[in-house]
Amino acid sequence: MGAARRPPWLLSTLDGYRREWLLGDTVAGLAAGAVVVPQAMAYATIANLPVQVGLYTCIVPMLVYALLGGSRAMSVSTTSTIATLTATTLVSAGVAAGSDDALGSLMMLTLLVGVILLLARLCRLGGLVENISGATVLGLKIGVGATVAVGQLPKLLGETVDFSGHGFLRSLVAAWQATESVNLVTVALSAGSIAVLLLCRRFAPRVPGTLLVVVGGILLVALGHLDRLGVELIEPVPGGLPLPGLPDLAQAPALVPGALAIAVMAFLESAAVARSLRQSTEPPVDSDQELVATGMANTLGSFFAAMPAAGGFSQSAVNRGAGARTQVATIVTVVLAVLVALFLGPILSLLPEATLAALVFIAVVGLVDVPQLVRWARISRVDFWIATAVALVGLTAGLLPAVAVGVVATLILVLRELNVPRVTAAGRRGGVVALDLERGLYTANALANEQLVLDTVAAQEQPVTAVVLGLRQQAIMTITVLDVLEDLDRELGRRGAVLHLAALPAAATAVARRTPWFAGLERDGRVHDTADAGLAAAASGTGAAGRVHPDDLPGER
């Protein structure tokens, strides 16, 4: 499977593939399928969608990622976070569960997510999206976990009320008000399913607890006729593969805000899973490649009634733990999902709703990581309060506003950090001082850095005759920055010091040369390749003939 026989972006995880890996990949794909297929079906119920939609998400999106993705062990389908945001988005857009336009709206939502991810790749925003803080992600996970867990209570208790996707508080109130409809047989089934899942996770992590619970629930209905005792079953699962269709364009405007939130979370989850699973012997994960792979997985999957897809940690961990070396394991999982769709529809139709609800409940309760929140309270109060605020907004106002609050909070923190002026001393020769700006200048921090340079010069014990300002971080030059540097030159001249610039990158220099002021600096020999060269030139007096009289400086703009 040599790389020369195919484009480098296609099946890149097969580079250096060995025949002895095939058995491990096959076993891992089957093991991951035993987790991801029933789990994806369960996640479809979070969004009040037919369970086969979750099954379809295990086919086209997973296959596309296997062809284009760079992570060797990541398994891409829907996740609890994405499923909850999908439910919230559809409810906010006024899409009724089970309505004729629900699938069309879902397809439009998945398409929008894919297009947004591909546009992010075209704009090279991979690194920017990854700047979303860990506190924001933790807060969202707590909000998602609590919201989804409460939303599953009606199905776990056998109630007739279903408020999934309507938010934490409304779901909690609805579940409490409907306690008179609790079915004890359903409660017993739910408790037993949860117990099996917890015991497998604690004492036999390699045993596919999800598969055991699903098979057990189907057998109890087939042999014990639990449905006759009031246990609700899932909607009948049609057999066959998903047929291509067209999204409902009419719903696009109402779905855009939710699609933006889902796209951000899909990339964040995928990037986090890919990096956590990467082994030291594997190539680094390329953010741009992941954007393309995840974007294409959603774009193509949308035409086959798939939910928005992202890298899922649970099935990916099973994949890696079972010995997956490449995306061949994912292709095996896709084949398994296809076989399930073709032949097991009638059998899956015997699955109790409570069984799927138990799978979802256990999967999302782990997201409510209160110990981590307490740990952050001891380490970083800022991170603690951001995570808490995002979680509270998610629980009260909804998950989409929580995503917005988290993104805004992250941007504020980034801007606050960038705007803190930082100048370090780089050397001194007599009256010549060399200073380095640790951050590039831009509109919001330029004046603060100018003032810090002036204050640093004023604080020197000996008179300063020249300042060599290192600008190696100034990759981008703007008119605002040039105006501030010219003003700094003028102000230092009034104080009897000459400004020299050093280490300015070529791209920024090319822009600066278009101004008369900078061209004059170059003519006077006050622009240098390095700070050391600037120190030597200023100390010897070869740059600009010594001090500059204020009357000779450029006039005010």
Beta strands, then each sheet from edge to edge (+ up, - down):
strand 1: 76-77
strand 2: 310-311
strand 3: 423-429
strand 4: 432-437
strand 5: 466-470
strand 6: 498-502
strand 7: 527-528
sheet 1: 1+ 2-
sheet 2: 3+ 4- 5- 6- 7-
end
